[in-house]
């Protein structure tokens, strides 16, 4: 496993923390408000990469992809969005940025109904209760069916997978979080391990894989260890989101990384054995005492705790 941290593209306190924790690799986010320009420009992406290099990190993953709702909903302008993604992938290949993480959840991205669920010691985490949403209400996006989304995803894959192969870039598709069938008339198709494998096989390629978001796979209800083995043995785990939850896809809340339902040490052993070159970052951490909750899931103290916990598991496994 290659330990990384999710770092915005400008210097911040989290950069200091990551350096002090010995993190070497960066999962970078293109600048908000300038994602499209950065995706389209080799010069801007190169400058972004140089900022990470100057800060002591190797930029190896871009997450997320530039805006792509037109692709997902088959709206006018989708081909322009696809061309932008292709340009980004080509530029990543030229700069040695290895992985692009993207999703296919439309209208609703990662969705929560509560951003302040009390976890251990009063720390705050995010949660989701499906029945707290009026599912009879239809959004301005209208009814979007699973069949439409599968067709739109295949259209995207046929365009970007060959480009990724030529550029030497790995694609890491993120599952829908929460992995329910639909929210207010908008289908969600990447909601099971079988669905994720189907998505990978729309255009088969060694460059096509997944982001193993542990929390989402636990929400799906399958055996997380079997699923890690399943995708790792296929060479498809290119990025890991390391987190845990309690509950199921219809009613869950996130947890401290050592307070969920998953044997996290067992997961680390599987990654080290089966996909040692995959990048891993902690994901969605609690807001702890002394912090405000303005960035639920992405505050600093919980991330310090989570990275230290993950590093301990990794070192323990390597010492055996």
C-alpha positions in Angstrom: 0.0 0.0 0.0 1.2 3.5 -0.8 0.0 6.0 1.9 -1.4 9.2 0.5 -3.4 12.1 1.7 -6.2 14.1 0.1 -4.6 17.6 -0.3 -6.2 20.6 -2.0 -3.9 22.2 -4.7 -2.8 25.1 -2.5 -0.6 25.0 0.6 -2.6 24.6 3.8 -2.3 23.4 7.4 -3.1 19.9 6.2 0.0 20.0 4.0 2.0 20.7 7.1 0.3 17.9 9.0 0.9 15.5 6.1 4.5 16.4 5.9 4.9 15.9 9.6 3.2 12.5 9.5 5.6 11.4 6.8 3.0 11.2 4.0 4.8 11.0 0.6 2.0 10.8 -2.0 -0.8 13.3 -2.7 -4.3 12.7 -4.0 -4.8 16.1 -5.5 -8.0 18.1 -6.2 -7.9 20.5 -9.1 -8.7 24.1 -8.0 -12.4 24.7 -7.3 -13.6 27.2 -9.9 -10.8 26.3 -12.2 -11.3 22.6 -12.7 -12.2 22.9 -16.3 -9.3 25.1 -17.2 -6.8 23.0 -15.3 -8.2 19.8 -17.0 -7.8 21.3 -20.4 -4.3 22.8 -19.9 -1.0 20.8 -19.7 0.6 24.0 -18.4 -1.8 24.5 -15.6 -1.8 20.9 -14.6 2.0 20.9 -14.6 2.1 24.0 -12.4 -0.3 22.3 -10.0 1.9 19.2 -9.9 5.0 21.4 -9.3 3.3 23.0 -6.2 2.9 19.5 -4.7 6.5 18.7 -5.6 7.7 21.9 -4.0 5.7 21.0 -0.9 7.4 17.6 -0.6 4.7 15.4 -2.2 4.4 13.2 -5.3 1.1 13.9 -7.0 -0.1 10.5 -8.1 -3.9 10.7 -8.1 -6.4 13.3 -9.3 -9.8 13.2 -7.5 -12.4 14.1 -8.6 -12.7 14.4 -12.4 -13.9 17.8 -13.8 -17.6 18.5 -13.9 -19.5 15.8 -15.8 -23.2 16.0 -15.1 -23.9 16.4 -18.8 -22.2 13.1 -19.5 -24.2 11.4 -16.8 -27.5 12.8 -17.9 -26.9 12.7 -21.7 -27.4 16.5 -22.0 -26.2 18.8 -24.7 -22.5 19.4 -24.2 -21.6 15.9 -23.0 -19.2 15.3 -25.8 -17.3 18.5 -24.8 -17.2 17.2 -21.2 -15.8 13.9 -22.4 -13.2 15.6 -24.5 -12.1 17.5 -21.4 -11.8 14.3 -19.5 -9.7 12.8 -22.3 -7.5 15.8 -22.4 -6.9 15.6 -18.7 -6.1 11.9 -18.9 -3.6 12.6 -21.7 -2.0 15.4 -19.7 -1.8 13.2 -16.6 0.1 10.6 -18.6 2.6 13.1 -19.8 3.2 14.3 -16.2 3.3 10.9 -14.6 0.1 11.3 -12.6 -1.0 7.7 -12.4 -4.7 7.5 -11.3 -7.9 9.4 -12.1 -10.7 8.8 -9.6 -14.2 9.6 -10.8 -17.8 8.6 -10.1 -21.1 8.2 -11.9 -23.5 9.4 -9.3 -25.7 12.0 -11.0 -27.5 15.0 -9.4 -26.7 13.5 -5.9 -23.1 12.8 -5.2 -22.1 11.4 -1.9 -25.2 12.1 0.1 -26.0 12.5 3.7 -29.1 13.5 5.7 -27.2 14.4 8.9 -23.8 16.0 9.1 -23.6 16.0 12.9 -24.3 12.5 14.3 -22.6 11.9 17.6 -20.0 9.2 17.6 -17.6 8.1 20.3 -17.0 10.8 23.0 -19.3 13.2 21.3 -17.2 13.5 18.1 -19.4 14.4 15.0 -19.7 12.2 11.9 -22.0 12.1 8.9 -25.0 9.8 8.6 -27.8 8.8 6.1 -31.4 7.7 6.7 -33.2 6.9 3.5 -36.7 7.2 4.9 -36.0 10.7 6.1 -36.1 11.9 2.5 -39.5 12.3 0.8 -38.9 9.8 -2.0 -42.2 10.8 -3.8 -40.7 14.2 -4.6 -38.9 14.4 -7.9 -36.0 16.8 -8.4 -35.5 19.2 -11.2 -33.4 16.5 -12.9 -36.6 14.5 -13.4 -36.8 10.8 -13.5 -33.5 9.2 -14.5 -33.6 5.5 -14.9 -30.9 2.9 -14.4 -31.1 1.9 -18.0 -30.3 5.4 -19.1 -27.3 5.7 -16.7 -25.8 2.4 -17.8 -26.1 3.5 -21.4 -24.5 6.9 -20.5 -21.7 5.2 -18.6 -20.9 2.9 -21.4 -20.8 5.9 -23.8 -18.2 7.5 -21.5 -16.2 4.4 -21.0 -15.9 3.8 -24.7 -14.3 7.2 -25.0 -12.0 7.4 -22.1 -10.7 3.8 -21.5 -8.7 3.7 -24.8 -7.3 7.1 -24.0 -6.3 5.9 -20.5 -4.6 2.8 -22.0 -2.6 5.0 -24.5 -1.6 7.5 -21.8 -0.7 4.8 -19.2 -3.2 6.2 -16.7 -5.4 4.0 -14.4 -9.1 4.8 -14.0 -10.6 4.3 -10.5 -14.4 4.3 -10.6 -16.0 5.2 -7.2 -19.2 3.4 -6.1 -22.4 5.3 -5.4 -22.5 6.5 -1.7 -25.0 5.6 -0.4 -25.5 2.6 -2.6 -29.3 2.7 -2.7 -31.3 2.1 -5.9 -32.4 5.6 -6.3 -33.0 8.9 -4.5 -36.1 11.0 -5.5 -36.4 9.4 -8.9 -32.7 9.5 -9.8 -31.3 6.0 -10.2 -27.9 5.0 -8.7 -26.4 2.1 -10.6 -23.0 1.5 -8.9 -24.6 0.1 -5.8 -23.2 -3.5 -5.5 -20.0 -5.4 -6.1 -21.5 -7.0 -9.2 -22.5 -3.6 -10.5 -18.9 -2.4 -10.1 -17.6 -5.4 -11.9 -20.1 -4.9 -14.7 -19.0 -1.3 -15.0 -15.3 -2.3 -15.3 -16.2 -4.8 -18.0 -18.1 -2.3 -20.2 -14.8 -1.7 -21.9 -12.4 -4.3 -20.6 -8.9 -3.0 -19.9 -6.1 -3.5 -17.4 -6.3 0.3 -16.9 -9.9 0.1 -15.8 -10.5 -0.4 -12.1 -12.1 0.9 -9.0 -11.7 3.1 -6.0 -12.3 0.6 -3.2 -14.3 2.8 -0.9 -14.5 0.5 2.1 -17.4 2.4 3.8 -19.5 2.2 0.7 -18.8 -1.5 0.1 -19.7 -2.2 3.8 -23.0 -0.3 3.2 -23.7 -2.5 0.3 -24.0 -5.4 2.7 -21.5 -7.9 1.1 -18.4 -9.4 2.7 -15.8 -6.6 2.6 -12.9 -9.0 2.7 -14.2 -11.1 -0.1 -14.8 -8.0 -2.2 -11.3 -6.7 -1.5 -9.9 -10.1 -2.6 -12.2 -10.2 -5.6 -11.2 -6.9 -7.1 -7.5 -7.0 -6.0 -7.0 -10.4 -7.7 -8.4 -8.9 -10.9 -5.9 -6.1 -10.6 -8.6 -3.5 -10.3 -8.0 -1.7 -7.0 -6.1 1.4 -8.0 -7.1 3.6 -5.0 -8.5 2.8 -1.5 -10.7 5.1 0.5 -10.0 3.8 4.0 -13.0 4.4 6.4 -15.7 2.5 8.2 -19.4 2.7 9.1 -22.2 1.2 11.2 -25.5 0.3 9.7 -26.7 -0.5 6.2 -27.2 1.5 3.0 -30.6 2.7 4.2 -29.6 3.8 7.6 -25.9 4.2 8.6 -23.4 6.6 10.2 -19.7 6.9 9.8 -17.3 6.1 12.6 -13.8 6.5 13.9 -11.6 4.2 11.8 -11.3 1.9 14.8 -14.9 2.0 15.9 -16.8 0.5 13.0 -17.8 -3.1 12.1 -14.8 -3.9 10.0 -11.5 -5.6 10.9 -9.3 -2.9 9.5 -6.1 -4.8 10.2 -7.4 -7.7 8.0 -8.1 -5.2 5.2 -4.6 -3.8 5.4 -3.2 -7.4 5.2 -5.3 -8.1 2.1 -4.2 -4.9 0.4 -0.5 -5.5 1.2 -0.7 -9.0 -0.1 -2.9 -8.6 -3.2 -2.5 -4.9 -4.4 0.6 -3.5 -2.7 1.0 -0.7 -5.3 -2.5 0.7 -4.7 -2.6 4.2 -3.2 -4.6 4.5 0.0 -6.0 7.6 1.7 -8.1 7.9 4.8 -11.6 9.1 4.0 -14.4 11.0 5.9 -13.1 11.5 9.5 -14.9 12.6 12.6 -15.0 16.3 13.7 -13.3 16.2 17.1 -13.4 18.4 20.2 -12.2 22.0 19.6 -13.0 21.9 15.9 -16.0 23.5 14.2 -18.0 21.3 11.8 -17.9 23.5 8.8 -16.3 20.7 6.7 -18.0 17.5 7.8 -15.8 14.5 7.1 -12.7 16.6 6.3 -11.6 18.3 9.5 -7.9 18.0 10.6 -7.8 16.4 14.0 -9.8 13.3 13.0 -7.6 12.9 10.0 -4.5 13.1 12.1 -5.9 10.3 14.2 -7.0 8.2 11.2 -3.6 8.5 9.4 -1.7 7.6 12.5 -4.0 4.6 13.0 -3.5 3.5 9.4 0.2 3.9 9.6 0.3 1.8 12.7 -1.6 -1.0 10.9 0.7 -0.8 7.9 3.8 -1.0 10.0 2.5 -3.8 12.1 1.7 -5.8 9.0 5.1 -5.2 7.5 6.9 -6.2 10.6 5.5 -9.8 10.4 
